[in-house]
Amino acid sequence: MTCDLLRVAAEVEYIQAGDRRISVPEHGYVLVVWKSTPTASPSRRPHIVAVGRDGFVLTELGPGDYLDSLTRASLEDQSLI
């Protein structure tokens, strides 16, 4: 098993991690756990999507990404990456 601890904004209603929907508790921390095979290389997390109360996607985090799509877009707008 492998996991990531995510801290999400108050606007996020739930996290979609692969096929699983994970409700975000009031404290804003979400633990995403997935099954992985034992290998020497790091396990690839599932595609993670943060969804707001209105049902719209707020941001996404791909399996090999270190920055979510909203943060990446903000940094690109500022020409920082």
N, C-alpha and C positions, 0 to 999 in steps of 0.2 A: 504494500500500500504506500501511496505517496500523497502528500497534501500541500496545500497553500493556505495561508491565513490572509484574508483580504479585509481591508478597512474600506468601507464604502460610504458614500455621501448619504445624507438623510433623505435625498430625493429617490433613492433606489428602493423599490418595493421588493424585488426578488432578483436572484442571480440564476441564470440559466447556464448550467454547466453540462455540456453535452446534452443528454436526454433528461437530465434531472433539473427540477425547479427547486431552488432553496430560498425560503423566505428569509428576509433580513431582520434580525432582532433589533430592538430599540438601540442597543449599544453600538450597532453598526459593524460588528466583526462577524465574518462568515468564514467558516472552515470548509474548504472544498477538498474532498478525499476521493482518490480514484485508484483503481487497481492497475498495477504495472508488473511487467515481467522482470525478474532479477537480471540486470545487465550492468555492465561497467559504465555505460553512458547514462546521462540524466534522463529521467522519464518525462515524456511530453504530456503536459496537462491537457485536459479537454478544452475545447473552445468555450470561453466564458463570456456571457453577455449580461450587462447590468440593465434592468428594465425598470422604468419609472411607474408611478401609480397610474398614469394614463395609458400604459401598455406600450409606450414607445421605447425603443432602444436608446439608452443614454451613452453607452460606450461598450467596446468589445476588447477582449484580450485573447489573442490567438495562442495556439499551443507553444510556439517558440518565441513569443513576444515578451519583452520586459516592460514595455510601456503600453498602456491602453490607447485605443484609437483617439479618444478625446484629448488626452495629454499630448500625444504625438502631433495631432493637428494644431494644437496651440503652439507647440514648440516650432513647428514648421512655419506657422504664420509669423513667428518672431525671428525666423531664420537662425534658430539655435541648433538645429540638427540637419 
